[in-house]
Amino acid sequence: MTSLRTRIVHQDKATVQALLGRPAKVGYWTTTRPPQNASTAMLAEFRARTLDEIWIYPTGRVHFTLDGRAAKVDDKTAYDLPPAPNIV
């Protein structure tokens, strides 16, 4: 999955799904709340930087921010999916 990183990062969910298909599983980060009395600009930055949703595929994971953009790609599926049945 990391070999596709440059095609995935900064894309919206629809684009990622068109590229990779539906995820095997969807997870969520525990999201903190934005700062109290945050300005509109601070809220926009918070949404753009805070990780929210994780799409898990057999070959890797895509992490989306609160504003729905792919921010990070990794190959750490062992954290989220059971091992393949043919692995001894």
C-alpha positions as CSV (number, residue, x, y, z in Angstrom):
1,M,0.0,0.0,0.0
2,T,2.8,2.4,0.7
3,S,3.9,2.2,-2.9
4,L,0.6,4.0,-3.7
5,R,1.1,6.7,-1.0
6,T,1.7,9.6,-3.5
7,R,-1.5,8.7,-5.3
8,I,-3.5,8.5,-2.1
9,V,-2.4,11.2,0.3
10,H,-4.4,14.5,0.1
11,Q,-7.2,12.8,-1.8
12,D,-10.9,12.7,-0.6
13,K,-12.6,9.5,0.4
14,A,-14.4,9.1,-2.9
15,T,-11.1,9.2,-4.8
16,V,-9.5,6.8,-2.5
17,Q,-12.4,4.4,-2.8
18,A,-12.3,4.6,-6.6
19,L,-8.6,3.8,-6.5
20,L,-8.6,1.0,-3.8
21,G,-12.2,-0.2,-3.6
22,R,-14.2,-0.6,-0.5
23,P,-12.2,-1.1,2.7
24,A,-12.3,-4.5,4.6
25,K,-12.9,-2.6,7.8
26,V,-13.3,1.0,9.0
27,G,-12.0,2.2,12.3
28,Y,-11.9,5.5,14.1
29,W,-9.3,7.5,16.1
30,T,-10.3,8.9,19.5
31,T,-10.6,12.5,18.4
32,T,-9.9,15.3,20.9
33,R,-12.1,18.3,20.9
34,P,-11.0,21.6,19.3
35,P,-9.7,24.3,21.6
36,Q,-12.5,26.2,23.3
37,N,-13.3,29.6,21.8
38,A,-11.4,28.6,18.6
39,S,-11.7,30.9,15.7
40,T,-12.9,29.7,12.3
41,A,-9.3,29.5,11.1
42,M,-8.3,27.4,14.1
43,L,-11.3,25.1,13.6
44,A,-10.3,24.6,9.9
45,E,-6.8,23.8,10.9
46,F,-7.9,21.4,13.6
47,R,-10.1,19.6,11.1
48,A,-7.4,19.5,8.5
49,R,-4.8,18.1,10.9
50,T,-6.7,15.8,13.3
51,L,-6.9,12.1,12.3
52,D,-10.4,10.6,12.4
53,E,-11.2,7.6,10.3
54,I,-9.0,4.6,9.3
55,W,-9.8,2.5,6.2
56,I,-8.3,-0.9,6.6
57,Y,-7.4,-3.0,3.5
58,P,-5.6,-6.4,3.4
59,T,-2.5,-4.6,2.1
60,G,-2.5,-1.5,4.3
61,R,-4.4,1.3,6.0
62,V,-5.4,4.8,5.0
63,H,-5.9,7.5,7.7
64,F,-8.3,10.3,7.0
65,T,-8.6,13.7,8.8
66,L,-11.8,15.2,10.1
67,D,-12.2,17.1,6.9
68,G,-12.2,13.8,4.9
69,R,-8.8,13.9,3.3
70,A,-6.3,11.1,3.3
71,A,-3.3,12.1,5.5
72,K,-1.3,9.0,6.0
73,V,-0.8,5.5,4.5
74,D,0.8,2.5,6.2
75,D,1.2,-1.2,6.0
76,K,0.3,-2.0,9.6
77,T,-2.8,-4.2,9.0
78,A,-1.7,-6.7,11.8
79,Y,-3.1,-4.2,14.3
80,D,-6.6,-4.4,12.7
81,L,-7.1,-7.6,10.7
82,P,-6.7,-11.2,11.8
83,P,-3.7,-13.0,10.3
84,A,-4.2,-14.8,7.0
85,P,-5.4,-18.4,7.5
86,N,-2.4,-19.8,5.5
87,I,0.2,-18.2,7.9
88,V,1.6,-20.8,10.3
